[in-house]
């Protein structure tokens, strides 16, 4: 019989219980027992929620205290040597993610093309692996105690090795496959002994362009694992199999999951290649966006599969883990009824999966209510007048020059004459600590407990304090601190037409860091200036240069839940025009340095190289659209972080920002090599302080990084800055780290003068 299934669920909880428990534990306000009690409670609640929604196949081991890739490193005993001396398992785990005073954190980067960050495994040539199966076994047992036989989720060995970083020269992580497979086989045997009849093994690398080595590794891995324990559901998501279709279909596993939301066109090829008797799990409910499923359209896909393979080999599921979806739409009591009727969060998505399964098992009449509600919502959405605005579409269709007036070399001379900055100019990425006091004032204002005049007075006081601190520290280019902003995307979306906001639509970005993406439901425009008031106020307080801070169009797009009724490129251009208006207003207000952050440009890159050019063309054009209207002596900055740049250097250069700041401290400046190899012509600020870890680097650490940066990057190209914004850090560590940063820059200037 056709089964309903889920691939993974949110970890953080409806009210961000995990975030609060983690941060309490890290501050020393609670102990390990309290943290694990909260985690166990969340797992039990989420398993019950899935069962109540009508899901037959429920996952376990999808929960993580920080990151599932980090969990896999611990699972197989891949502990970097600098953490091996930490005896306590929890302390060691969090040290790997966040670092210590003595040991920098492991690198962090984006999980495929999502805004989720994973901790990059570190592997050595002589790496020894050893099974540490406590977590998956214990989670399976917890569910058993609740009357559930779950399907454990494991990150596949080939994906794990493909994502890992070699820490020694002359070898590739895939060289370690033979050493790793016995650990996986042992884990599968133990899970089978515990009573697991199926295991979900995620191999999302199957939707990438695979090398012949990776393809051979998959063949070798599943020749071993396919007979090592329970039946295996091999899970792919975020794209289509394309040239890997026959490989995925013939691997000796019991089932295969495919993403039919991102790639519905792959279905015919998969059905043609699938051996008789193999289970096919079809992801027909979007696990990454919040729009309600068109159940009629999804049922059409499911029925095609049913007709081809029959009911006993069919599973119906979300497209990917619901890690990327908020928990429950019912908690959104403030959304207007029309917009809410178009949406579905994780719990509602599971109900959609269950409705499709019921309809397939017993006929559509058995799920009539769900199908009728879906059809009504889809029809209302298409007919709604609030979505399409002809004047916005007409403005976006107009031709606008995307080039600056002059070349970078010419602009650079005019900017140097205007700003007269020293060598190795110092700045920050934008935000300063969002203290408890700041958050309380914002909450009081939103609740009506603090009026606009009182709130503005508070923000002015916080802004002036930040200006004075920056002056005392000796920074060259100041920022206003962004105390009025809740989130770098949400703040702008709240002031743009075409956006809506949830109160509890949180998703995990990394660790305890949660974001609440805006919902882009209609055409986007800017009714009024968004940042000018605060940037101009800050500039009036100081004689130093003030940098205006904006989020770029691609990042606003990528970090929102985006409408699916028009091409993403069209929506991005509308946002780009809105940011262009803001840039010009900042320039008019006398702000001569303007930063347009685009940390998500690399994240949005399609997973297949053949699709890159089209994306990069419109993404870069949207950035240039936002920045190209200013005078030559206005300096445009951009910022990118947690991404591999090597493959897109021509596109980054084509953005033509006067200065780019990038995250490089966790990689020990390795990410800067792409800029060296490309001979990047514009100015660069490689980060010298990893702000996502509690460790405060000293002046010597920063000098060492800057000297590495200076190998191949000209001194007159280099800026000195942290990796990212400072909103999540505390003032004591900010003051200490920035003091060291300024001292490092001055030391370089002194050395150059001798």
Buried (B, 14 or more C-beta within 10 A) or exposed (E): EBBBBBBBBBBBBBEBBBBBBBBBBBEEEBEEEEBBEBBBBBBBBBBBBBBEBBBBBBBBBBBBBBBBBBBBBBBBBBBBEBBEEBEEEBEBBBBBBBBBEEBBBBBBBBBBBBBBBBBBBBBBBEBEBEBBBEBBBBBBEBBBEEEBBBBBBBBBBBBBBBBBBBBEEEBBBBBBBEBBBBBBBBBBBBBBEBEBEBBBBBBBBBBBEBEEBBBBBBBBBBEBBBEBBBBBBBBBBBBBBBEBBBBBBBBBBBBBBBBBBBBBEBBEBBBEBBEEEBBBBBBBBBBBBBBBBBBEEBBEBBBBBBEBBEEEBBBBBBBBBBBBBBBBBEBBEEBEEEBBBBBBBBBBBBBBBBBBBBBBBEEBEBBEEBBEBBEEBBEEBEEBEBBEBEEBEEBBEEEBEBEBEBEBEEBBEBBEEBBEBEBBBBBBBBBBBBBEEBEEBBEBBEEEEBEEEEBBEBBBEBBBBBBEBBBEBBBBBBBBBBBBBBBBBBBBBBBBBBBBBBEBBBBBBBBBEBBBBBBBBBBBBBEEBBBBEBBBBBBEBBEBBBBBBBBBBBBBBBBBBBBEEBEBBBBBBBBBBBBBBBBBBBBEBEBBBBBBBBBBBBBBBBBBEEEBEEBBEBBBBBBBBBBBBBBBBBBBBBBBBBBBBEEBBEBBBBBBBBBBBBBBBBBEBEBBBBBBEBEBEBBBBBBBBBBBBBBBBBBEBBBBBBEBBBEEBEBEBBBBBBBBBBBBBEBEBBBEBBBBBBBBBBBBEEEEEE
